[in-house]
Amino acid sequence: MADRAAGPSSEVWPGSPAPLGAHWDGTGTNVALWTAGASAVDLCLFDPDGTEHRQRLQETTHQVWHGRLPGVGPGQRYGYRVHGGYDPSSGARYNPAKLLLDPYARAVDGELTLDPALFGYAGGHPDAGSPDPLDSAPFVPRGVVIHDSFPWAGDAPPRTAWSDTVIYEVHVKGATMRHPDVPPPCAAPTRGWPTRPSSSTWCPWA
């Protein structure tokens, strides 16, 4: 499918807070960004010539800002500008003059170019009371919306919210060496692996 870039008239729908990042669903792209103290978030879409179009995300769910853009698909370059308070003494350094790379981006385009505009504070003073106004967009990479290649066939991704997700580690030996479907050649003290359902003798080490 050809790359598609969004123009300034792109409509932003409420979208979903999960999954985080930018995900194309075949007809549009859902974006979701977690930020705890922001007062507003602008999604910045870039044309191939670098022209920027800003879209204000109107929806927030449990500190996740989200929206869905119909017609925006694979190849779209994007970033964020996050608005909020600027008080270095409390750790708040929101500065919409700085284009931010999506921390959940699954593809990145462009390079970082060292320039004073990259700093969020002015005059080389990290504790300055006002943010630096220089636009950093020309000097930072952008995220890229990608085409998911996973063969879902007729199935659908679970779309489980991060708040309901549990990530754990399973060791093959401990989880399978005493499984009744694991044949003796595989059930050695240091082995363990589920066998093919159609065979009671197949072993990946045989």
Disulfide bonds with the S-S distance in Angstrom:
Cys186-Cys203 2.20
